[in-house]
Amino acid sequence: MAERIEDIALAMVAKGKGILAADESSGTIAKRFDALRIKSTEEARRDYREMLFRSEAMKTAVSGVILYDETIRQKAKDGTPLVDLIKAAGAVPGIKVDTGAKDLALSPGEKITEGLDGLRERLKDYYALGARFAKWRAVIDIGPAMPTWNCIHANAQALARYAALCQEAGIVPIVEPEVLMDGPVAAHDIDVCYGTTEWVLKTVFQELFVAHVVLEGMVLKPNMVVPGKKSAKQASPAEVAEKTARVLRECVPAAVAGIAFLSGGQGNEAATEHLSLINQIAGLPWPVTFSYGRALQAAAIETWAGKAENVAAAQRAFNHRAQMNSLASIGEWKPDLEKEAA
């Protein structure tokens, strides 16, 4: 029986589960390893990811895993392809396909995500390797005279072209327009983030419509509506949840298969608390879950520290964070659950 993208998309946002973003490029993971004095070799990166993919959380709290090109081709120590470990746990393997954010010509300080050239052929290759969803991230900065219409429109159009190519290949696109929280402006409060997020989402869905993208066969990976890190005016968790739910209701069609938030530099527990509060808001038309990288992995990588004897403890740390976010994805996380585990 053919795999329908609509069915794959629903599996990716299954109740009580979320997506593990393990798609750090070799350069990004090297920085994380360096901070912990772990030598970033192909074998060390493999061992780290294998540890995550063999954890209990993969069966109970993870619906899919976003991989990097190196990882989707790797085999575990015993020769099993890493993709097969993910499938055996009942999760969907996915792949990051953009080639990164580059400077946008004549728009100082702004970025455009590249990677459309040759994407149709790469998607065929990734499908053969077992990927059933893909990810493409666009970044929108808030700053003096930013973002511009040029930046938002160029990135929205690229996201739509990528999403259409994915669906043509039988692959579910994760559409990730990220309004960054680390802009340079002290005036970047939660309302500035709200207005920018609204502008970005409305533009993205207009372009998806023009490109004939099937909404039931895609997952949206947006930022939450949060104040900038340098904002003089921070927001309560309840306000973040309320404004995030409101902007999604205003901008995201109900037909979309689901929403899987990025953590976007929030602290581990803040990302979990915000997700839980959003899920306590009644009447949202889509499943709302997580697609976290650092907010799921930070404790695990620190505990592991590149040492085989730390694997079991690191898996426990990963299982705990995944379990907390699983509860948040059904609105049942509570702060005392963190203390109990500690």
N, C-alpha and C positions, 0 to 999 in steps of 0.2 A: 504493500500500500504506500502511495506517495506521501511524503511528509509535507503537511500543509504548513506554511509559514504562520498561519493564524494559531495552529495548535502548539507550535514551538514557542511562539510569543507568550501564550498563556502558561506554558510550563515554566517559562523564565520568571513569571511573577506569581508562582504557586503560593498558596496561603502558608504563611509562617516561614517562608524561605526568601533568600535574596541572592544577589550576584556578587561573587568574589572578583574584584579587579586585580588580577595578578599579571597585568600587562605592562609593567614597568619596562622601559627599554633597558638594554645592557648598561647604558650610561647612567640612568636614573637609579637602578638597583645598586650600581657600583658606589654611588654617593651614600646610599643607606648602609651598605656593607662597610665602606670606609669609616663612617662614623662609629662603627662598632668594632673596627680593626679586623674585619673579615676580608680575606683576599677574594676579589671577585673573579673567579674562574668559571668557565662553562659548567664544570662539575659542581662547584659550590652553589651556583644558581639553580642547577638541577636538583641537588640535594634539598635545598630550601623549599622549592616548590613541591617536590615529592612529599616532603614532610606535611605540608598543608593538605595535599590531595589525598593523603592516607589517613587524615584525621576523622574522628567521629562526626564532627560538624558537617562534613561533606554530605552525609546521609540525612542529617536532621534539619540543617539550617541553610544549605546552599543549593540554589536551583541551577546555577550556571557559573562558569569561570571564564573570564576574559584573559586570553593568552597573548603572548608576544610571539613574533615569528620564530625566534630561536626555540621557545618552549614547546610550541605545537609540534615541532619536529623531534623533540627529545624523547629518550626512553629512560624509564626508571632504572635503578641499579640492577634489578633482576631481569632487565630486557623488555619489560612491558611498556608500550608507548604511554606517555603521560595522558594522552587523550583517552586511552582505554581505562585508566584509573578513574578519570572524571566520570566517564559513562557508567562504570561499574558502581559508582556511588549514587547513581540516579540523577546526575547533573548534566547540563548541556554544555559542551565545549564551544567557546567563542574565540574571536580573534580581533585584535586591534589592527585596523587597516590604514589609518591615516599615517602620513610620514612626518607629522609634526607641524607646529605653528611657526610660520616664517613672517618676516616683516612685510606689512602690506604697503605696496608702492604708493608713494605720495600721501600716506596717512601716518605721520610720525607717531610712534608709540603704540600703533595698533598691529594686530596679527591676522593672517589668513592661514587656515589649515590647508596643507597640500597633500597630494596623494591620489588624485583622480586619474592621472596618466597611467595606463596599464592596469587599472583596477579590475576591469572585467576579467582579464586573464588571471590575475592574482586570486580573485574570488573563486574561480573554477578550481584552482590549485588548493585553496584552503578547504573548499567543500570536500574534495577528494581526501584531504587529511583528517576530515571529521568535524570541521567547524560548521555549526548550524546557526550561529548569529555572529554579528560583527559590531565593531564600535568605531565611531569617528567623533573626535572632540573638537569643538570650536570654542575659542576663548574670546570673551568680550571684556575689555578693561574699562573701568570707570575712572576718569581723570579730568583734568582741565580740557574742555572742548571735546571730551570723549565720553561715550562712543559716538562715532559718526555713522550716518546712514550708509555710507560706502562700506564700512566695516561690517555692519550688521547684515546688510543685503548680500554682500559677497560671501560671507560665511553661511548664511541661510541657504543661498543657492547651491553652495558646495555640499552642504548637508543633504539637500534634496536630491542632488545628482547621485551622491553616494548611496542614499537610501533606495533609490530606484534601481541602481545597478545590483545592490544586494538582493532585492526582491526578485529581480530577473534571474538571479543565480540560485534561488531557493534558500536564501539566507536572510534571517531576520535582522534588520538594522536597529542598533541602539543609536538613537539620535541625541547627541549630547551638546547642547549649547550652554556653555558655562559662563555666567556673569561672575567675574572674579571678585573675591572679597578683600583682596590685598592691594587695592588701589592707593594712590598717594594722597588722597584728599581727606582731610579731617571732616569735611561736610558730607561725606559719603555715608549717610545714615540709612536706616532700614527703608525709608520712603523713597530715597534715591534708588536703592536696589530694586524696590518694587516697580517703580516706573520703567527702569531699564529692562528688567526681566519681562514685564508686560510687552514692551516694544519688541524685544527679541523673540519671544514665543509667538506673538501674532505674525511676525514676519516669517518665521520658520514654517508655521503651518500654512501660510499663504503659498510659500514655495513648494512645500510637500504636495499641496493640492494641484498646483500647476504641473508638477512632475508625475502625477497619477500614482503617488505612493499610497498603498493600501494601509489605512490607519490601524486596522485590526491585526496587521502583520508587522507592527513595529512597537518598540518600547522607547519611551522618552526618558532621558537621564538629565534632569535639570538641576540647577542649583536651588537651594532653599533661599527664601527671602531673609537675608541677614544683613546687619550693618557691616560696613567695612571695618577691617581690623584697626584702622587708625581713627575711626569715628569717635568724636567726643561723646556721642550719644549711643550707648549700647541698648539692647532690647531684651525684654524678658523672654524666656522660652515660650510662654503662652502667646506673646505677640508674634514671634517668629512663626509659630504653627498657624495662627489665624491668618496672617498675611500671605503665607505660602499657599495655604489651601484656597484663599480667595483668588490669588493670581492664576492658579491652575484652573479653577472653575471658570474664570473669565476667558482663558486663552486656549485651553486644551480640549479638543472635541471628545465627547464621551466614547466615541468609537475606538480610541487608542487602547491597545491591549493592556497597558499598564504603565506605571511610573516607578522608576528605580532611581532614587536620589543619589547624587554624588555627595561626598562629605566636604569637599572643597576647602580643606584646611581647618575645619572645625575640630575641636578636641574630641577624643573617642566618645566620652560620655555625653557631651553636648549633642553630637550627631545622633546618638541613640535616643536621648530624651526628646529632641525635636521630632524625630520620626514617630515616636510613640504618641506624642501629643497631636500630631497631624492625623494619625489614625484613630484618635478619639473623637475627631470631628465627624459628625454624622452626615451621611448622604453623598460621600464622594463617589463618582460614578466608575472609578477604576481601582484595581488593586494598587496599593501604594507601598513600596518596599525600598530596599537599599541596594546600591551597587558601590560598595566601599572598597578602597584599597588600603591606604594607611590606617584608617579608622578600624579596620578589621585585623590588620597585620602587625601594627606597631609593637604591641606587647609580645607577640609570638617571636618576632625577629630579634628583639632585645633578649628574650629568655634563651633563645637558641644560640646566639652569638657564634655560630659556625661550628659548634661542638656536638659530635654524635651523642655524647652522654646527656645532652640537654633536650633531645628530641621529644621525649615524653612530656616534659614540663612545658615545652613550647607548644605542643599540641593542646595541652590543657588550657593554656592562655588563649590560644586561637579558638578552641571550643567555647570558652566562656564568652568572648566578645561576640562570636557568631550567635550564641544562644541569646544574649542580651538583645541583639538586633532582630533576631527571630521574634522575640516577644514584642519588641517595638513595632514590628511590621503588622502586628494584630492589636496594637494599642494597649499592651499589657505589661510593659516594662515599668519597674518601680526602682527608685534609687536604693532602697534597702536591699534589693537583690544583688547589687554591686558589692555592698558591704558584707553580706553573707558569704559571698564567694571569696572575698579578700580575707 
